Structures are given as structure tokens and as C-alpha cells.
Amino acid sequence: MESAIKVAVKTGKPIFGFESVRKRLLKGRLKAVFCSKSFDNEKIIELTQLAKQAKTPLVLLEMGPLEIGRLCEKPFPVSTLAFEDFGQSNLEALIKK
């Protein structure tokens, strides 16, 4: 999953941050949402409800925000990550499993 996320960040259309992901979920534009399990529980619940309404899969990652930030090659922690397009990655197939 990690290597697929890395490819999707480089070749697809990633969205970083809770507010940005939340806004796009409300518009129904996302293909998938990823959250750190250590993220604020209330925000995870909110994203879960929005993802369910938008029929968008939400995946809780076992990594912390710093690890996700490093995976995405960002100089900051990333607690919430989503994609409008997976690019050349096989993330869609991995999520459906």
C-alpha cells in the first residue's frame, strides 16, 4: 500500500489536510481518503460519515502523521490524505481488496 500511495502522490492528484479533504468530500470529487489512526477521533468520525455519504472509501493507515508526510515527501506531518485521481498507481485495486 505504501509504494502505491507514493506513486499516486507523484503521478495523481493528491489532496492534503483535513479541511481540504472535507470540502472535496462534500462535493463528491474524491476517489479515496486516507487517515492516520492517531488522528483526532472526532475528525475521523466526521470524515467516515462524509465518506460514506459520498460513497468514497476511507482507509485508516497504521502510520503516524510524520511517517505519512515522509512517505508523501512532504516536510510536514500529514494526518489526512485523499486523491481525486490515482495517477499510475494501483491504489484502486488495493483498496477494493
Secondary structure, DSSP 8 states (H G I E B T S, - for coil): -HHHHHHHHHHSEEEESHHHHHHHHHHT--SEEEEETTS-HHHHHHHHHHHHHHT--EEEESS-HHHHHHHTT-SS--SEEEEEE-TT--HHHHHH-
